[in-house]
Amino acid sequence: MNLLETVLNANGGDAVRKMGQQFGLDDHQTSSALSALMPAIAGALQRNASDQDGLASLLGALSGGNHAQYLDDPSTIGTGRAVQEGNGILGHLFGSKEVSKELASRASAQTGIGGDILKQMLPIVAAMAMGGLSKQGVGIPPPGMPRSQAGAGILDMLTPLLDQNRDGSAVDDILGMASRFFGKR
């Protein structure tokens, strides 16, 4: 199961419904928003996981945090803590609030949902993405497995979401997303 499916299906879809209700969106709009935002977050996670220092940081965050709570207990989605943690994740992944604003703007054009709503949703989506990785046990190596090999689970979960043309490789799709994203700035 890829990261988007994990988030959409968590707790019978209750977490996604709760987030949609929080922003006045129906289920279809919420799914569209997640489908528009999640590939950029997954791409940033994958870039992070492909670097040794980034992988160590990501694995540390996964093993040290309680991110699964955002999918297991939908009441946690509306909390300030979810937004604070999500903003921290976005800062780590994107490095700049401008990138997050640009992502929300592009997702707005794609979905028809207001950019202001998507900017507010983005930290929660980031927290839920980390929750999705946590729920899959990604980043927590089994006994005897070197921690460095735990990153393979992250890549396994992110690749199907990023491989938009289903050719078995996400590299061409990531490069295309990056060129579209940075070429239209």
Residue pairs with C-beta under 8 A, 6 or more apart in sequence:
1 9
1 136
1 157
2 157
2 158
2 159
2 160
2 161
3 38
3 42
3 45
3 129
3 132
3 133
3 157
3 158
3 161
4 34
4 35
4 38
4 39
4 42
4 161
6 71
6 132
6 135
6 136
6 157
7 15
7 16
7 34
7 38
7 71
7 125
7 128
7 129
7 131
7 132
8 16
8 31
8 34
10 16
10 71
10 72
10 128
10 131
10 132
10 135
11 71
11 72
11 73
11 74
13 27
14 74
15 70
15 71
15 72
15 74
15 77
15 128
15 131
16 27
16 30
16 31
16 34
17 27
17 30
17 74
18 74
18 75
18 77
18 78
19 30
19 74
19 77
19 121
19 124
19 125
19 128
20 26
20 27
20 29
20 30
22 77
22 78
22 124
23 30
23 117
23 120
23 121
24 117
25 33
25 113
25 117
29 111
29 113
32 110
32 111
32 113
33 107
33 111
33 113
33 117
33 118
33 121
33 125
34 125
36 106
36 107
36 110
36 111
36 118
37 103
37 104
37 107
37 118
37 121
37 122
37 125
38 125
38 129
38 161
39 161
39 162
39 164
39 177
40 103
40 177
40 181
41 93
41 125
41 126
41 129
42 129
42 158
42 161
42 162
43 158
43 162
43 174
43 177
43 178
44 93
44 94
45 58
45 93
45 129
45 133
45 154
45 158
46 154
46 155
46 158
46 159
46 162
46 170
46 174
47 54
47 174
48 54
48 55
48 57
48 58
48 92
48 93
49 55
49 58
49 151
49 154
49 155
49 158
50 155
52 148
55 148
55 151
55 154
56 147
57 92
58 139
58 151
58 154
59 139
59 147
59 150
59 151
61 67
61 89
61 92
61 130
62 130
62 133
62 134
62 138
62 139
62 140
63 139
63 140
65 85
65 130
65 134
66 134
67 85
67 127
67 130
67 131
67 133
67 134
68 131
68 134
68 135
69 76
69 131
70 76
70 77
70 82
70 124
70 127
70 128
70 130
70 131
71 128
71 131
71 132
71 135
72 131
72 135
76 82
77 124
77 127
77 128
82 123
82 124
82 127
83 123
83 124
83 127
84 123
85 123
85 127
85 130
86 122
86 123
86 124
86 125
86 126
86 127
87 123
87 126
89 123
89 126
89 127
89 129
89 130
90 100
90 122
90 123
90 126
91 97
93 126
94 100
94 103
100 119
100 122
101 115
101 119
102 181
102 185
103 122
103 181
104 115
104 118
104 119
104 122
105 115
106 181
106 184
107 113
107 115
107 118
108 114
108 115
108 118
111 118
132 157
133 139
133 154
133 157
136 153
136 157
137 153
138 150
138 153
138 154
138 157
139 150
139 151
139 153
139 154
140 150
141 147
141 149
141 150
158 170
159 170
162 170
162 173
162 174
162 177
163 169
163 170
163 173
164 173
165 172
165 173
